[in-house]
Amino acid sequence: MDPFASAVRLAGAIRARDLSPTEVVTAYLDRIGRFDPELNAIIWRDDEGVLAAARAAERALTSGDRIGPFHGVPLPVKDVTSVAGQPNTMGSRGVSDAPRAVSDLVVDRLLDAGFILMGRSNTAEMGTLPATENARYGPTANPWDLTRSPAGSSGGAAAAVAAGMAPVAHGNDGGGSLRMPASACGLVGLKPSRARIPQRVQSWWEYCTTEGVITRHVEDTAAILDALCAPDPLAWFQAPAPGRPYATEPGRPAGRLRVGLLLDAPTALPVDPECVSAALAAAALLEELGHDVFPVTPFLLSPRGAHAYVETVIPTSLHVHPFDDPRLAEPYNRHRWERVRDIDAGRYAQAVALLQTESRQVVAQWRRDFDVLLTPTMAAPPPRLGAVREDANRHPGTAMPSALAMVSFTTVASVTGLPAISLPVHTAADGLPIGAQLIGAPFDEATLIRLAAALEELTGWPAARPPRYS
């Protein structure tokens, strides 16, 4: 079994009885046992439960029970997401490890699709830092360079997929937390549109966070989105239904698109030349595919709007799923937790109103000035392991450049609800993968998937594997 095969192909081999769920699960558990001690990507395991689920999946195959499209394929869940019967510490010493009673909706969708839940992946505490390092479990290393971060906050998920310890991994994104780790680890990270994947509670201001997966293959990104995006009649918000299954989009012509190219960071921070090279590499490939690529200077939130999100919305979000003991939280999150006492309801309402108003200005540029926006995913390569958390804890009241450089290009899609994807189109001189980001028009994941599949075919990025784990 190829541990770097797509989940779609593994599921097909299971249905054809060429592989059994137990064989697949055992292969990945073996790789976790061999490689995770130096990566620290999987912070909670229940191997006996995983193997029992694999045997149950085998029985379902032989008994003719209804099976999902990913029947028997294993997948780790990020440790900010609840699974009934498992702990969910949110990467924090300030949260109990008592088993949760209820699963989040995305977990129900994953189980309905046939996935076998295979452990819990490391994250930043409460998912609020763009690097995967915390006091409870320690840092996760980047499989391409063990001295570097896999970014965050879904860095455990990305490290697991990059090292071939899982075919795909669950994650979520409220400011770049799927896209940044995908960029840092040479993978594909799609942040779906607002309300595309139902959630029980919409934190970070009504759907700024969204669920998703980190993958190596675009076909997995598309097919898993189909499995997760069925409408939820109980939800406050509903994304428009796609015109056809996302799994049918790879290979479809995208037409001749107007691609706006943005190389300057909205935060005004300098952009590393390797990150610029990633965006330029994607631009050249898109031109080769027949699209029109041209520089743009779009409006992407005012400084006041960005400040409202970072300093008002994100701190108050810590109270949606509160600490059991805030005294044990990381200093940077404890500072945010305590700051909420100074944020009254009126100020929060004003922040949300400002973000809604500015979002309309941002979103209006798509299909008017350009069809897709192309940027570097991050303004800096993956940072030194531990550097982002150290900066955040040393200066909890200040947004430090080590973190701002990582979220410079990604946050706007989260605030506006636009779909966005990071693609592994460039390798730096030191061998680290560097991603480029495409931001699509409202609810237009289909175009991003078509473009991503075309770029994957041109570059062959699924064949790129960290030498240490290939």
N, C-alpha and C positions, 0 to 999 in steps of 0.2 A: 504494500500500500504506500502510495506517495503521500506523505504528510502535508505536502504543499498543494495537493489537488483541491479543486474547488468543491464547495459543499454541494453544489448541484451535481457534480460528477460522482461524488461519494454517495449521495442519495440514490442516484441512478444505479450504481453498482450494488447497493443494498437491495433495492427493489428487484434487480436481476439475479440476486442470490450469488453474485460474484464475491461479495464481501458480506460478513455478518456484522450487525451492530456491535457485538462483543469484540470482534477482531478490530474494528475501527476504534472503539473506546479504549481497548487495551493498548493499542499502538500509541495513542495520544497520552494516556496516563503514564506510559513508560517514558515518553519524551519529557513530560513534566517532571518525573522523578529524576531524570538525568540532567536536565538543563535548568530547571527553575531555581535550584539552590543559588546559582550565581545571578539570576535575573530578578527573582522575587516578583514575578508577575501574578502568580496565583497565591492568594493569602489565606484561603480556606478550602479544604478538600473533604470530600466524602466519597472515597473511591468505592467502598462497598455499595453505597447507594447508587452510584453511577453504573456500576456493573450490574446491579439488580435491575435498573431501568433498561440497560441494554438487553438483558435476557428477556424482559417483558416485551421489548420491541421485537425480538426474534419470534416470540410466541404469537404476537399480533400478525406478523407476516405469514406464518403458517396456518393461522386460523381464519385468514381472510377478513380480518377486521378492517374497518376504514383506517387508512393511514394518511398522514400529512405529507406534503411535498418534500420535507426534510427528515422523514422518518429514520431514526437511528443515528443521526449525525450529532456529535457532541458540540457544545458551545458553552464557554464560561460567561457568567453574569457579573456585571460591574458592581462593586461593593458600595453602591449608593441606592441600589434597587432591591426591593423586598421580594423574597421567595418564601412562601409559607413553609415553616419548619427549619429555615436556615437563619443564622444571625445576619443582621445588616448593621454593621458598626459605622458605616459611612466613613471608613478610614480614620476614625477618631477614638482616642482614649476616653472622650467625654460621652460616648454612646454605648449603651449596654450591648452585650453579645447574646442576649436572650433571643431564642428563636422567634421570628415574626409569625403572626397568626394569619396574615392575608398577603397574597402576592400582588404586586403591581400588575396593571393590565397588560403591559408588554410581555410579562412572563407568561401570562395565560395565552397570549398570541403565539409565543415561541413554542410552548408545549403543544398547542393545537396544530402547529406546523410540523410537529414530530421531533423537534430537537430534544436531545438529552442534555440536561443542565449539568455541566462539568466544572464545579467549583466556582469560586468568586475571585474576580480580578482586582488588583490593587488600584487605588485612586488617590487623588489629593483629598485631604480632609474636607468633607462636605462637597467635594467637587468644585471648590472655589479657587483653585490655583491651577495655572496652566502647566504644571509639572506633577509627576506622580511620585510623591514623597510625603511621608507623614510620620509622626512620632510613634504611632501604634505599631505599624508594620515595617517601617523603614522605606527606603527608596527603591523604585524599580529601575533597572538598568536597560539601556538601549542595546538590542542584540547586535547592532552594527558596530558599536563601540561601547564597551562596558563602563567607560568613564563618562559617558554622556547620558542625558535624560531622554526617555522616549516621549517627552512632552506630557500633556495631560489635558483634562483630568482622566481620560480613558487610556492612560498609558499602559496599565497592566494588560488591557485587552489587546492593544497594538503589539506589545512585546510578545505576547503569547502567539499571535498569528504570525508575526515576523519570524519567530524561532521555530515555527512548525509544531507548536504545542497545542494548537487548535486550528481548524480550517477557517473559522470565522469567530468573531467574538462580539457580544453585546456591549454597547456603550450608550452614552447620551451626550448632548451638546447644548450648552447654554451660552457659549461665547467662543466656541471653537474646539470643544473637548473631544469631538470625533475627528475633526479635520487636522488639528495640530499633531496629534499622535500618528495619524496616517502619514502626514508629511515627514515626521521624524523617523518613521520606521519603514518607509518605502511601500506604503499600502494605499488602499482606496478608502476614503472616508466621506460618506454622503450625509449631510445634515438635511433631512427632509423639511418640507414646508411646515409652517405653523399649522397644528391640528391635523396633520396628515396621519400621524400615529396616535391613537387615543391614549390619554393618561387619566388616572383617577384624580389627581390633583395637579393643577397647572401652576407650577412654581416659577419664580423669577419673572413675575409680571405676565400672567396669562399667556403661557405657551412660548416664552423665550427659550425654555428648555424643550428638547425633543429627543425621542428615543431613536436608536438606529443600531448599525453594526459597522465594524471595521472588517474589511475583506482584502483579499489579494486580487480577486477576479471580479470584473464588472458584472458578469452574469450572476454572481452571488448577490451583489448589491441590489440588482434589479429584482431578482426572484424573492429575496427576503423582504424587500419593501412590499411586494404583493401580499406576502403572508401577514405583514404587520398592519396594513393600512385599511383594513375593512372598517366601514363606518361604525361609530358607537352612538346609538340613538339616545344614550343618556348624557352625552357630553354637552358642555356649554357651547363649544364651537365645532364646526365640521368643515374640513377641507373639501373642495369640489372633487367628485369622483374622477379618476383618470379615464381617458377615453378608451383605453385598452390596457391589458396587463402590462406592467413595466417589463416583465421578462421578454416581451416581444419587441422591445425597443432596440436592443443591440442589433446592429446590421441595417436598421432602417436609415434612409437618407435624412439628414438634418436640414436639407435645403442650404441655401447660401445665407449665412448668418452674419450680422454685424457684431463684431466682437470688440468691445472697448477694452483697452489695455491701460491699467493703472499700475505704475511702478513706485510711486511715492506713497509712503505710509500716511494714512489719515491722522496718526498721532504725531506727525512731523519728526519722528525718530529716523535716523539714517537706516537705510536698507542694505543689508549685507550683499556684496556683489554676487555671491552664489545664489541667493534668493532671487535677485534680479535675473540671473541666468536661467533659473527654473521657469520664470514667467516668459522670458524671451524664447526659451526652447519650446514651450507650449504654443506660443504665438506662431513660431515658424511651422510647427506641425499643423496648426489650424489653417494657416495660409496654404500649406501643401494640400490640405483637404478641400480647398476652394473657398474658404471663408474670408471675409474682409476684416482685417485686424488694424485698428488705428488707436492712437493715444487719446485718452479722455481725462478730464478732471471733474469727476462727478461730485455732487454733494453727498457726503456720507456721515451725517449727524454733525451738529455743532459741538464745540467744546462743552457747552452747557448741557446738551443732550447726553453726551458721553459721560459727563460727570454725574448726571442724574441716574444713569444706569449703574455705574460702578459704585457710587457712594450712597445711593438711596435704595435702589431696587435689590441689588445683590445682598447688602447687609440685612435687609428685612426678610429676605428669603430664608435666612438661617433659622427664622422662627416658624417656618412652615413645617419643617421636620426638626424640632428643637433638640438641643443637647440634653442628655439626662443629667450631666454635670458640667456646666460651662467652664468651671474652674480648671478642668482637665483639657480644654480645647487648646489648639495651637495659639500662640500669642496673636498672630495676625487675624485669626477668626474670633478669638476672644475680644479683640479690639472692636471688630465689626459688630459682634453680639452686643457689646455694651453701648456702642454708638447709637443703636436703635432707640435707646431711651431719649435721645435728643431729636428723633425724627417723629414729628407728630403726624396725624392722619392727613391733615391739610397739605403738609409738605409732600407726603407720599402721593397724594392725589394729583398735585401739581406736576410731580416728576412723571407720572404715568401719562397725564394729558400732554405734556411736552413731547414725550417719546412717540405718542400716537400721532401728533401733529407733524413731527419731523419725519416719521416713517412714511407718511403719505408723500412728502416731498422726495424722499429717497426712491421709493418704489415707482413713482411716476416716470423716472428716467428710463426704466426698462421698456422696450418696444417703442419708445419715443426717440431716445438718443442712441440706443444700442440694444441688441437682443440678449447678449450675455456679457458679463464683466469678467475679465481675466486679471488676476493679481498673483503675486507670490502668496503662498499660504501663510508664511510667517516672515517677519522682517529680519530674523536672525536664524542661524542654524541651531540644531538642538544644543541646549546649554550644558555646561558642566554639571555632573550629577550632584544634586544638593544645593546648587547655587540659588535657584529661584526661591526655595523654601527658606534658606538662610537669609536672603534679602528681605523676604516678606516678614519674617519673625523679628529681624533686627530693626526694621522700619515699618511697623504695622499700620501706621497712619499715612503712609506715602505709597503711591503707585510707582514701583521701582522699574527702571528700564529693562531689567532682565525679564520681567513678566510682560510689560507693555509691548516689547518687541515681538513677543509671541502672539499676542491677541490683536495687533494693529490692524490686520486685514480681515479678521474673522468675525469680530463682534457685530458688525453692522448687519450681517445676515441673520444673526440671532435676534436682534432687536426688531428688525423689520419683518421677520418671519419668512424671508426669501429662502429658497433651496440653494444649497451650495455644496460643492464637492472638491476635495483635495485629491490630486492625482500625482503619482510618483514619476515625474518626467525628467528628472535631472539627478546626477550624482556629482557631489562636490569633489574637489581635488583630493580631499582626505578620505574619500570613500563613503561619506555619509549621504544617504538619500535626502533630496530636497524636493518638496512638492510645490505645485502650482494650484491655485484655486480658481474655479469657475463658479460664479454666482448667477443663478438663473432668474427668469421672470417669475412673477407670482404663480405658485402652484405648478410650475413647469419642470418637474423632475425629469420628465420624459426627454426633453432636449439635452439635459445634462448627461443622462444615461447614454443617449446616442453618441454624443461627443466623446464621452469617456471610453466607450467601447471602440470607437474609431481610433482614438489615441492609443489604447491598449494594443490594438492590432498593429499599429505602426511601430511601437516601441518594444513590444514583447516584455513588458515589465514583470509579469508573473514569474519569469525565469530567474529574476534577480533574487538571490537569497543570501543572508549573512553567511560568510564562509564558515564561521564557527559552528553553524547549525545545519548546514546543507547536507 
